[in-house]
Amino acid sequence: MKKSKTSLLFGIPIQAITMTEALDIIHRTIQNHGKLQIGVVNAAKVVNMRRNQKLGEDVLSSDLILADGASVVLASRILGKPLPERVTGIDLMMGMLERGNIHGYRVYCFGATETVSLKVADKIKNDYPNVILAGRRNGYFSDADEESIAQNIADSQADILLVAITSPKKENFLARWSEKMGVAICHGVGGSFDVLAGEVERAPESWQKMGLEWLYRLKQEPGRLWKRYLVTNSLFCWLVLKEFFANMLQRKVL
């Protein structure tokens, strides 16, 4: 894959591309029988990459790292390394399905509960009839199951693997098995299957444009999420300030 411009933020080379450009890269990779592992980062993942070395290594092993969170885009502008826009994991997934409906992509869906997995399969068949559902599997498995799952995905000859498993398990699985699976596009989509299946309501577009999806999620599940967002958002702000002043000091030295 020809490398596009990147913005180095917090030691992470994030692609400075738009959603359309990302989808174009994906299509060319499928057409050329290439290989592309996609990683996405938001504020929480940036923080957790500092806490979990293995997660950091697995994200950095991705071929294409995109800014999933509005906070990352805002930080890029504050730090003078602007990214053009958010390229969220869920919107990228929907874009792949839309293009797949035109070009007949083969898609394998891996993750979520069995109930959600079945609903996602039905949704794809109904809304994107020209997408070939190469296979599906829920996201509940043991370490001993991983090799057989990877083999099943390889046997499906999928063009795209959508992995709806939480971090860092998602990144760990892709880093371990992407070579064996041989899928052109591997994309970790987190909780996107729950949204596609209608189990979870996504924030309205107005909230998304303001970068407040995290606040909408907090409103839905305050008891579970308040501590996570308080800690990770605070630590992310500290990382932005730290990098901002480090850049200022470096400019003065130069």
C-alpha positions as CSV (number, residue, x, y, z in Angstrom):
1,M,0.0,0.0,0.0
2,K,1.3,3.4,-0.9
3,K,1.7,5.4,2.3
4,S,-0.3,8.6,2.6
5,K,0.5,11.5,4.7
6,T,0.6,10.8,8.5
7,S,0.4,13.0,11.6
8,L,2.6,11.7,14.4
9,L,0.6,12.2,17.6
10,F,1.6,10.7,20.9
11,G,4.0,8.5,19.1
12,I,1.2,7.1,16.9
13,P,1.4,7.6,13.1
14,I,-2.2,8.5,12.3
15,Q,-3.3,8.8,8.6
16,A,-4.2,12.3,7.6
17,I,-7.0,11.2,5.2
18,T,-10.7,11.5,4.7
19,M,-13.3,8.8,4.9
20,T,-13.6,8.7,1.1
21,E,-9.8,8.3,0.7
22,A,-9.8,5.5,3.3
23,L,-12.6,3.7,1.4
24,D,-10.6,4.2,-1.9
25,I,-7.5,2.6,-0.3
26,I,-9.6,-0.3,0.9
27,H,-11.1,-0.9,-2.5
28,R,-7.7,-0.8,-4.2
29,T,-6.3,-3.2,-1.7
30,I,-9.2,-5.7,-2.4
31,Q,-8.8,-5.3,-6.1
32,N,-5.0,-5.9,-6.0
33,H,-5.3,-8.8,-3.6
34,G,-3.3,-6.9,-1.0
35,K,-3.4,-6.9,2.7
36,L,-4.4,-4.1,5.0
37,Q,-4.9,-4.2,8.8
38,I,-6.8,-1.1,10.0
39,G,-6.5,0.3,13.5
40,V,-8.6,3.2,14.9
41,V,-7.8,5.3,17.9
42,N,-9.8,7.5,20.2
43,A,-8.9,9.3,23.5
44,A,-9.4,6.1,25.6
45,K,-7.3,3.9,23.3
46,V,-4.4,6.5,23.2
47,V,-4.4,6.4,27.0
48,N,-4.7,2.6,27.2
49,M,-1.9,2.2,24.7
50,R,0.4,3.9,27.3
51,R,-0.9,1.6,30.1
52,N,-0.8,-1.7,28.1
53,Q,2.4,-2.2,26.1
54,K,0.9,-5.2,24.2
55,L,-2.1,-3.1,23.1
56,G,0.3,-0.4,22.0
57,E,2.4,-2.8,20.0
58,D,-0.6,-4.4,18.3
59,V,-2.2,-1.0,17.3
60,L,1.1,0.2,15.9
61,S,1.4,-3.0,13.9
62,S,-1.6,-1.9,11.9
63,D,-1.0,-0.8,8.3
64,L,-3.5,2.1,8.5
65,I,-4.3,3.9,11.8
66,L,-7.2,6.3,11.7
67,A,-8.7,8.9,14.1
68,D,-11.9,7.4,15.4
69,G,-12.5,10.1,18.0
70,A,-13.2,13.9,17.7
71,S,-10.9,14.5,20.6
72,V,-7.9,13.1,18.6
73,V,-8.8,15.4,15.6
74,L,-9.0,18.4,18.0
75,A,-5.7,17.4,19.6
76,S,-4.1,17.2,16.2
77,R,-5.1,20.8,15.5
78,I,-3.9,22.0,18.9
79,L,-0.6,20.3,18.3
80,G,-0.2,21.8,14.8
81,K,-0.4,18.4,13.0
82,P,-4.0,18.7,11.7
83,L,-6.0,15.7,10.6
84,P,-8.7,16.5,8.0
85,E,-11.6,14.7,9.7
86,R,-12.7,11.8,11.9
87,V,-12.8,8.4,10.3
88,T,-14.8,6.5,12.8
89,G,-14.8,2.7,12.9
90,I,-18.5,2.4,12.6
91,D,-18.8,4.8,9.7
92,L,-15.9,3.1,7.9
93,M,-17.7,-0.2,8.4
94,M,-20.9,1.2,6.9
95,G,-18.9,2.7,4.0
96,M,-17.4,-0.8,3.3
97,L,-20.9,-2.4,3.2
98,E,-22.2,0.4,0.9
99,R,-19.3,-0.1,-1.5
100,G,-19.5,-3.8,-1.0
101,N,-23.1,-3.7,-2.3
102,I,-21.7,-2.2,-5.5
103,H,-18.7,-4.4,-5.9
104,G,-19.8,-7.6,-4.3
105,Y,-17.3,-7.8,-1.5
106,R,-17.1,-11.0,0.6
107,V,-17.5,-10.1,4.3
108,Y,-17.0,-12.2,7.4
109,C,-18.6,-10.9,10.7
110,F,-16.8,-12.0,13.8
111,G,-17.9,-10.9,17.3
112,A,-20.8,-9.8,19.6
113,T,-23.3,-12.2,21.1
114,E,-25.0,-14.9,19.0
115,T,-28.2,-13.0,19.0
116,V,-26.6,-9.8,17.8
117,S,-24.5,-11.7,15.2
118,L,-27.6,-13.3,13.7
119,K,-29.3,-9.8,13.6
120,V,-26.3,-8.3,11.9
121,A,-26.3,-11.1,9.3
122,D,-30.0,-10.5,8.5
123,K,-29.4,-6.8,8.3
124,I,-26.6,-7.2,5.8
125,K,-28.6,-9.6,3.7
126,N,-31.6,-7.3,3.7
127,D,-29.9,-3.9,3.3
128,Y,-26.9,-4.9,1.3
129,P,-28.1,-7.8,-0.9
130,N,-25.0,-7.7,-3.2
131,V,-22.6,-8.1,-0.2
132,I,-21.6,-11.8,0.1
133,L,-21.7,-12.9,3.7
134,A,-18.7,-15.2,3.7
135,G,-19.3,-16.3,7.3
136,R,-20.0,-15.2,10.8
137,R,-19.2,-16.2,14.4
138,N,-20.0,-14.7,17.8
139,G,-17.3,-13.2,19.9
140,Y,-17.3,-15.7,22.7
141,F,-14.3,-18.1,22.6
142,S,-11.3,-19.4,24.5
143,D,-7.7,-19.1,23.6
144,A,-7.8,-22.7,22.5
145,D,-10.5,-21.8,19.9
146,E,-8.5,-19.1,18.2
147,E,-6.6,-21.2,15.7
148,S,-9.7,-23.0,14.4
149,I,-11.5,-19.6,14.2
150,A,-8.6,-18.2,12.1
151,Q,-8.7,-21.2,9.9
152,N,-12.5,-20.9,9.4
153,I,-12.0,-17.3,8.4
154,A,-9.2,-18.2,6.0
155,D,-11.4,-20.9,4.4
156,S,-14.2,-18.4,3.8
157,Q,-12.0,-16.4,1.4
158,A,-13.4,-13.2,2.7
159,D,-12.3,-9.8,1.3
160,I,-13.2,-8.1,4.6
161,L,-13.1,-9.3,8.2
162,L,-15.1,-7.1,10.6
163,V,-14.1,-7.9,14.2
164,A,-16.6,-6.7,16.8
165,I,-14.6,-7.5,20.0
166,T,-13.5,-5.1,22.7
167,S,-9.9,-3.9,23.1
168,P,-7.3,-5.2,23.6
169,K,-8.6,-8.7,22.8
170,K,-9.5,-7.5,19.3
171,E,-6.1,-6.0,18.5
172,N,-4.4,-9.1,20.1
173,F,-6.4,-11.5,17.9
174,L,-5.7,-9.6,14.7
175,A,-2.0,-9.2,15.4
176,R,-1.7,-13.0,16.1
177,W,-3.7,-14.4,13.2
178,S,-3.9,-11.9,10.4
179,E,-1.2,-13.7,8.4
180,K,-2.9,-17.1,8.7
181,M,-6.4,-15.7,7.8
182,G,-5.1,-14.0,4.6
183,V,-8.0,-11.5,4.5
184,A,-7.4,-8.4,2.4
185,I,-9.0,-6.0,4.9
186,C,-9.1,-6.6,8.7
187,H,-11.1,-4.0,10.6
188,G,-11.8,-4.0,14.3
189,V,-15.2,-2.4,14.8
190,G,-15.7,-2.7,18.6
191,G,-19.4,-2.3,19.6
192,S,-20.6,-1.4,16.1
193,F,-22.5,-4.6,15.6
194,D,-24.7,-3.7,18.5
195,V,-25.6,-0.5,16.8
196,L,-26.1,-2.2,13.4
197,A,-28.4,-4.8,15.0
198,G,-30.5,-2.0,16.7
199,E,-29.5,-3.1,20.2
200,V,-27.7,0.2,21.0
201,E,-28.8,3.7,19.9
202,R,-26.0,5.8,18.4
203,A,-25.8,9.5,19.2
204,P,-27.8,11.8,16.9
205,E,-25.8,13.4,14.1
206,S,-25.8,16.8,15.9
207,W,-24.0,15.2,18.9
208,Q,-21.6,13.5,16.6
209,K,-20.6,16.7,14.8
210,M,-19.9,18.4,18.1
211,G,-17.7,15.4,19.1
212,L,-20.0,14.5,22.0
213,E,-20.8,10.9,21.2
214,W,-19.0,9.9,24.4
215,L,-21.3,12.1,26.4
216,Y,-24.4,10.6,24.8
217,R,-23.1,7.1,25.7
218,L,-22.4,8.3,29.2
219,K,-26.0,9.6,29.4
220,Q,-27.2,6.1,28.4
221,E,-25.0,4.1,30.8
222,P,-23.9,6.6,33.6
223,G,-23.3,3.9,36.2
224,R,-20.9,1.9,34.0
225,L,-19.1,4.6,32.1
226,W,-18.7,7.7,34.3
227,K,-15.5,6.5,35.9
228,R,-14.0,5.3,32.7
229,Y,-14.6,8.6,30.9
230,L,-13.5,10.7,33.9
231,V,-10.2,9.0,34.1
232,T,-9.4,8.5,30.4
233,N,-10.5,12.0,29.3
234,S,-8.5,13.6,32.1
235,L,-5.4,11.6,31.2
236,F,-5.9,12.3,27.5
237,C,-6.0,16.1,28.3
238,W,-2.8,15.7,30.2
239,L,-1.1,13.9,27.3
240,V,-2.2,16.8,25.0
241,L,-0.8,19.4,27.3
242,K,2.4,17.4,27.8
243,E,3.0,17.1,24.0
244,F,2.0,20.7,23.4
245,F,4.7,22.1,25.9
246,A,7.2,19.5,24.7
247,N,6.8,20.8,21.1
248,M,7.1,24.4,22.3
249,L,10.3,23.6,24.1
250,Q,11.7,21.8,21.0
251,R,11.0,24.8,18.8
252,K,12.8,27.1,21.3
253,V,15.9,24.8,21.3
254,L,15.9,24.7,17.5
